[in-house]
Amino acid sequence: MDTSVVAFDSLMQDSSGGMGRAMATAREFLSSTSPPDLLAQVGMTIEAAPHAHFPDKRWFQKSFYREVTDEPDDLMAGQGLFYITEQRRLFLDCTAGHYQMTWGYNHPDLTALLFDCIHRGVIWDNHSNIPAAPVKRLAEKLIELANPGADLSQLQADESKLNTVLLGVATGTVACGAAMKIMLLHHQKVKAETGPPVIVTLDGNYHGTDMLAQRLRGMWAEYFANLEVLMVQPNDGEELQRVFDEYGERLAGFWAEPIMMNREAIVIEPWYLQLAQRLCDSSGALMGIDEIQTGFWFPGVMMFHRYGIEPDLVMLGKGMTAGFHPLAALVYKGRLDHLAQYDAISTNGNAALAACLGLGCIALVEQHTEQISQVGSYYHQQMAELPAEFPELLAEVRGSGHMSGLKFHKVEDALGFHRSALQRGIWLRVHAYHAGHSTVLTKFALPLDHEVADFAVIAFRELLSGTPWRK
Ligand SMILES: Cc1ncc(COP(=O)(O)O)c(C=O)c1O
């Protein structure tokens, strides 16, 4: 056992060193076993990995699965699309961790980049007033991505373009919070005389976990005065038109996520966002597109380009650093640069090492554009066949590319499918906690290939055919 005070074994209070050994063996197993062999063992116990004693979640809050047990079974080690649990079961991860591991667990190129950066002296983090080169380069890269083909020297002076980046924020919630504040300040500055601001959101939205973000999805209403929030149904153009007709210039902003991963993977239609853009333009409302789920998951990195719109504010987060130290960003039009530094900041935003990982993640997306697009449509097409095969269970398939939602008619079936998938060694998520929600979600990390896509869809088909949860 290494006895340094910051050695892993001593930090984990594991004098036998068993935990670290088990993790290293599991990692070695994952990196030295071929993907077909891994697929063949999904759901099995990996005997090559030794048993070890791991801590449980007894100090966690209840909503985070607080539990006292001798046999915790959380994640032990991961590589690519696979992970091994503490009880040594092999799982295929169909949700890229918590939707943020763009390139799966510990992608070798990004791991090599990480060590190379440290070797070159890239610091982990520092004061945001003296951002290191990778942070400044990432800001420029995001502007390039937001304005494909634009002449950057002209763009900088053009305040009507997406030419400003707030990178000093660590999480999506803070990026969205900054966008909300900009909407409110803008309303105050240019149309306060129209009355208290109104913000339009899509029903089922999720723009973070602070109070204002949660207000946008209907929570905490009694604590907010002088702010009206209207939730409209996604893709209902008539309702959107009615709301804009009724509130006109009082509208401060409109929010949308291109794929509502927090509402059963509903895809927002291009015509709907184009209508929203026209309505925003004519009423002076700002359009905020939350790409915290979709950003870095499609060719072109930002999905809004596919919609033929140019939002005023674009929120990015989650997959930007491929799951390394969290970093988020708000890209917005220069004319909206209303916030002072400490109005929207996280101490750990602007982190140089994370910014390098962000650049690495983007470079991989650019390098693999063709494969991402091809495998994404292949997976979606395979999924799209399932409802016709199991009409009594499935209503439809939603989502796009690597993100998909399998909508069940009944919530019990969605929950049962989810349980059976976990027993089979397939990690996916289910939306069943709101009335009417009954959707199984996947968001594969981008190394997904045809073999894994086929394996997953065949396994889903078997689970649907067997319907073991109904017995
Ligand atoms: C669409 C969307 N916006 C905002 C957020 C908040 O991001 P974070 O959890 O990094 O604060 C999330 C998180 O899931 C999200 O999915």
PDBQT file of the ligand as one rigid body, heavy atoms in Angstrom, charges set to zero:
ROOT
HETATM    1  C1  LIG A 501     -31.684  20.921 -21.486  1.00  0.00    +0.000 C 
HETATM    2  C2  LIG A 501     -30.950  21.146 -20.203  1.00  0.00    +0.000 A 
HETATM    3  N1  LIG A 501     -30.710  22.404 -19.783  1.00  0.00    +0.000 NA
HETATM    4  C3  LIG A 501     -30.052  22.664 -18.645  1.00  0.00    +0.000 A 
HETATM    5  C4  LIG A 501     -29.586  21.632 -17.843  1.00  0.00    +0.000 A 
HETATM    6  C5  LIG A 501     -28.842  21.957 -16.569  1.00  0.00    +0.000 C 
HETATM    7  O1  LIG A 501     -27.500  21.593 -16.704  1.00  0.00    +0.000 OA
HETATM    8  P1  LIG A 501     -26.623  21.263 -15.386  1.00  0.00    +0.000 P 
HETATM    9  O2  LIG A 501     -27.146  19.980 -14.827  1.00  0.00    +0.000 OA
HETATM   10  O3  LIG A 501     -25.217  21.142 -15.919  1.00  0.00    +0.000 OA
HETATM   11  O4  LIG A 501     -26.768  22.399 -14.458  1.00  0.00    +0.000 OA
HETATM   12  C6  LIG A 501     -29.821  20.326 -18.229  1.00  0.00    +0.000 A 
HETATM   13  C7  LIG A 501     -29.365  19.220 -17.384  1.00  0.00    +0.000 C 
HETATM   14  O5  LIG A 501     -29.778  18.097 -17.509  1.00  0.00    +0.000 OA
HETATM   15  C8  LIG A 501     -30.518  20.063 -19.431  1.00  0.00    +0.000 A 
HETATM   16  O6  LIG A 501     -30.774  18.820 -19.841  1.00  0.00    +0.000 OA
ENDROOT
TORSDOF 0
